[in-house]
Amino acid sequence: MDHQIYILVIEDELEVMDALIKDLEEFEQTFPIESANNAEEAEQVVKSIADSGDEIGLILCDHVLPGKNGVEFLIELESDKKFGHARKVLVTGQAGLEDTIQAINKAHLDHYIAKPWNMEEFQKVVIDQLTGFVIEKKYNPMEFMAVLDSVRLAEALRGSKLTDH
């Protein structure tokens, strides 16, 4: 593949950001990690990734951020043609029901992870979301077998070969 697929982490609490990035370490060689402390900084990271011709496969976003909140950021990103397809996961302990409903309905939230999270469950969500992204974008599954869901990727590979004939 001639471009990168990034994981974007948006979190304003340094210790939580560090924990998220630590739990993502096993994915970093295949999916570089970018981070932002608030939505405005995340917008700059998104623009930088777009300008380089790369894309974001997964966004892990806190809800309570200084300035624009995480749900508002995800809703705005959903309307961006370049990044609207990125998998969106809200990682928070403080989103109320109404905010969560908005995230699902308007930002097409793919998953919700409550803080504090279980590392194993967190990594399963990351694998599931990135596997779905790779399959949806029709990227070569072989490039991702070592870090993602190899069974789903193999099924996608078999399915694409069957439909190519």
Secondary structure, DSSP 8 states (H G I E B T S, - for coil): --S-EEEEEE-S-HHHHHHHHHHTGGGTTTS-EEEESSHHHHHHHHHHHHHTT-EEEEEEE-S--SSS-HHHHHHHHHT-TTTTTSEEEEEES---HHHHHHHHHHS---EEEESS--HHHHHHHHHHHHHHHHHHTT--GGGGTTTS-HHHHHHHHHHHHHHH-
